[in-house]
Amino acid sequence: MQIYGIDFTSSPKPNKPIACAEAWLESDILQIQRMHYFTNFPEFMEFLQRSPIWIAGMDFPLGQPRKLIENLRWGETWAEYVSHVGQMSKQDFVETLNQYRQGRAEGDREHLRQTDRLTGAISPMKVYGVPVGKMFFEGAPRMFAAGFSIQPCHPTADPRVVMEVYPAVAARKLIGKHSYKSDTKQKQTSEMQGYRQKILDELNHLEFDKILENPLAIDFSVDINQTLVEQAIGDASGDTLDAILATVQAASASRKPDLGIPQSCDRLEGWICI
């Protein structure tokens, strides 16, 4: 099975591209073979549509909180509100969320989904700082328009399956809460590089048959191309490493019933597969 792990950005450009790790999961080995970098959305979407069958872990919110959707009356299904957002400009989308926050009590301005609370993720409404709201705006409507099977929000018969992942969860299990990346050059340190090295060393030495000693609880071995290892260590932004971690999470989910998504999950909001 072909597996993609995608570290997404709401504004791809040469110095901050969309990073996509390409891997192959066969038997009990995940072979992470190469990286692709996309500086614009058309190239990224053309790449995804090139292969007929794959599973992809996307590091951006595929959904918004139910409370927001209902309060704004965006629709009763994921397809309805994503279609509605897809007809907006980014400026209109950001302004809508800005206006929504105004006048609301502190602690009730940026809602969390159930899955955000469970994984420690930030609100998908956030459009400043780490602008995951803008990532949702740029990503979810494109996945919907392409006809991919969006799990669990909008499953289709398409054999190209998209799920939401969160590489930070895997990183925390391997190195704790230590920082391993920064987009700001002045904040990039040799200590962060050491932690990227440690994450990759841990991944390459996980033994799936010793589940109690395996912090990610995966049931396969990980084999990362050495050139890619060096590339991920040298990428101080962490984007290459996050794409690799997203691949591992997508591969792990692919081996679980229903991708490990509980039947009780809110399909309007979506679910983070870890």
C-alpha positions in Angstrom: 0.0 0.0 0.0 1.3 3.4 -0.9 1.3 5.8 2.0 1.8 9.6 2.0 2.5 11.8 5.0 1.9 15.5 4.4 3.1 18.5 6.4 0.7 21.2 5.2 1.0 24.9 4.9 -1.7 27.5 4.1 0.6 29.5 1.9 3.2 27.3 0.1 6.3 29.0 -1.3 9.9 28.1 -2.0 11.1 28.7 1.6 8.0 27.0 3.1 6.6 24.3 0.8 4.2 21.6 1.4 6.3 18.6 2.5 5.1 15.1 1.4 6.9 11.9 2.4 6.2 8.9 0.2 6.3 5.4 1.6 5.3 1.8 0.9 3.8 -0.4 3.5 4.3 -4.1 2.8 3.9 -6.9 5.2 5.5 -5.7 8.4 7.8 -3.0 7.0 7.1 0.7 6.3 9.7 1.8 3.8 9.9 5.6 3.7 11.6 6.2 0.4 11.5 9.9 -0.7 10.3 13.4 -0.2 8.4 15.7 -2.4 8.1 19.5 -1.9 5.3 21.6 -3.5 5.5 25.4 -3.7 1.9 25.8 -4.9 -1.4 24.1 -4.6 -1.9 23.0 -8.2 1.3 21.0 -8.2 0.3 19.4 -4.9 -3.1 18.4 -6.1 -1.8 17.1 -9.4 0.6 14.9 -7.5 -2.2 13.4 -5.4 -4.4 12.8 -8.4 -1.6 11.0 -10.3 -1.7 7.7 -8.3 -5.0 5.7 -8.3 -4.7 4.2 -4.8 -3.1 5.5 -1.6 -3.7 6.4 2.0 -2.6 9.9 3.1 -2.1 11.4 6.6 -2.6 15.2 6.4 -1.3 17.4 9.2 -4.1 20.0 9.2 -7.6 20.1 10.5 -10.1 18.5 8.2 -13.0 19.8 10.2 -14.3 22.6 12.5 -16.0 22.4 15.9 -19.6 21.5 15.9 -20.4 24.5 18.1 -19.0 26.9 15.5 -20.8 25.2 12.6 -24.1 25.3 14.4 -23.8 28.8 15.6 -22.9 30.1 12.2 -25.5 27.9 10.5 -23.0 26.6 8.0 -24.8 23.4 7.3 -25.8 20.0 8.8 -23.1 17.9 7.2 -19.4 18.1 6.7 -19.9 18.3 2.9 -22.3 21.2 3.3 -20.1 23.4 5.5 -16.9 22.6 3.6 -18.6 23.5 0.4 -19.8 26.7 1.9 -16.3 27.6 3.1 -14.9 26.7 -0.3 -17.0 29.5 -1.8 -15.5 32.1 0.5 -12.3 34.1 0.0 -9.6 33.6 2.6 -10.1 37.2 3.8 -13.8 36.6 4.2 -13.2 33.3 6.1 -10.7 35.0 8.5 -13.0 38.0 9.0 -15.9 35.7 9.8 -13.9 33.9 12.5 -12.7 37.3 13.8 -16.2 38.6 14.1 -17.4 35.4 15.7 -14.8 35.7 18.5 -15.8 39.3 19.3 -18.0 39.7 22.4 -17.6 36.1 23.4 -16.4 35.2 26.9 -12.8 34.4 27.4 -12.4 30.6 26.9 -15.3 30.5 24.5 -13.7 32.3 21.5 -11.9 29.4 19.9 -13.7 26.1 20.4 -12.1 22.7 20.5 -13.3 19.5 18.8 -13.6 16.4 20.8 -10.5 15.0 19.1 -8.5 18.2 19.8 -9.1 17.7 23.6 -8.0 14.1 23.4 -4.7 14.8 21.5 -3.8 18.2 22.9 -4.3 19.9 19.5 -5.1 23.6 19.3 -8.4 24.9 18.0 -8.9 24.6 14.3 -10.4 28.1 14.4 -7.0 29.6 15.1 -5.9 31.9 12.2 -3.0 33.6 13.9 0.3 32.2 15.3 0.0 28.7 14.1 -2.8 29.4 11.5 -4.4 25.9 11.4 -7.7 27.6 10.6 -6.2 28.9 7.3 -4.8 25.4 6.7 -8.4 24.0 7.0 -9.6 26.7 4.6 -7.0 25.8 2.0 -7.0 22.1 2.5 -10.4 20.7 3.3 -12.3 22.2 0.3 -9.6 20.9 -2.0 -9.8 17.4 -0.6 -13.6 17.5 -1.0 -13.5 18.8 -4.5 -11.0 16.1 -5.6 -13.5 13.4 -4.6 -11.1 11.7 -2.2 -12.6 9.5 0.6 -12.3 11.8 3.6 -12.3 9.8 6.8 -14.5 9.9 8.8 -16.2 13.1 7.7 -17.1 12.2 4.1 -16.3 8.7 3.0 -16.6 7.9 -0.6 -15.9 4.9 -2.9 -12.6 6.6 -4.0 -9.6 4.3 -3.2 -7.6 7.4 -2.3 -8.1 7.8 1.4 -7.4 11.0 3.4 -7.2 11.2 7.2 -6.1 13.8 9.7 -3.0 13.1 11.7 -0.9 15.0 14.3 2.8 14.4 14.2 3.3 16.2 17.5 1.7 13.3 19.4 4.3 10.9 18.0 7.1 13.3 18.7 6.0 13.7 22.3 6.0 9.9 22.8 9.6 9.7 21.5 11.3 12.7 23.1 8.7 14.1 25.6 7.9 17.8 25.3 11.3 18.9 24.0 11.3 21.3 21.1 12.7 19.9 17.9 11.9 22.6 15.3 11.3 26.2 14.6 10.4 28.3 11.5 12.3 31.2 13.0 16.0 31.0 12.1 17.1 32.8 15.2 15.4 30.2 17.4 16.9 27.1 15.6 19.5 25.4 17.8 21.9 22.5 17.8 19.8 21.0 20.7 16.8 20.9 18.4 18.9 19.1 15.8 19.9 16.6 18.4 16.2 15.9 19.2 15.4 15.4 15.4 18.3 12.9 15.3 16.9 11.1 18.4 13.4 10.9 16.9 14.8 9.4 13.7 17.0 7.0 15.6 14.0 5.8 17.7 11.9 5.3 14.6 14.6 3.3 12.9 15.0 1.0 15.9 11.4 0.4 16.9 10.7 -3.3 17.2 7.1 -4.0 16.4 7.2 -7.4 18.0 8.1 -5.9 21.4 5.0 -3.8 21.8 5.7 -2.8 25.4 9.0 -1.3 24.4 7.5 0.5 21.4 6.3 3.9 22.5 4.3 4.4 19.3 2.6 1.0 19.6 3.0 0.3 15.9 2.9 -3.2 14.6 5.5 -2.8 11.8 9.2 -1.8 11.5 10.2 1.6 10.0 12.9 1.7 7.3 13.9 5.3 6.4 16.1 6.0 3.4 19.5 7.3 4.8 19.5 10.3 2.5 16.1 11.2 3.8 17.3 10.8 7.4 20.0 13.3 6.8 17.6 15.6 5.0 15.2 15.5 8.0 18.0 16.1 10.5 19.2 19.2 8.5 15.7 20.6 8.1 15.5 22.9 11.1 11.8 23.8 10.3 10.9 20.2 11.2 8.7 20.0 8.1 10.5 17.0 6.6 10.5 15.2 9.9 6.8 16.0 10.5 6.0 14.5 7.1 7.8 11.4 8.1 5.9 11.1 11.4 2.6 11.7 9.5 3.5 8.8 7.3 4.1 6.5 10.3 0.7 7.6 11.8 -1.1 7.1 8.5 0.4 3.6 8.1 -0.4 2.7 11.7 -4.1 3.8 11.2 -4.3 1.8 8.0 -3.8 -1.4 9.9 -6.6 -0.8 12.4 -10.3 -1.4 12.0 -12.0 1.8 10.7 -8.5 3.4 10.9 -8.8 3.4 14.7 -11.6 5.9 14.5 -14.3 5.2 17.1 -17.9 4.8 16.0 -18.9 7.4 18.6 -16.7 10.2 16.9 -18.5 13.3 15.6 -18.2 13.0 11.9 -19.1 16.7 11.5 -15.9 17.6 13.3 -13.6 14.8 12.1 -11.0 12.8 13.9 -7.2 12.8 14.4 -5.7 9.4 13.7 -2.6 8.8 15.8 
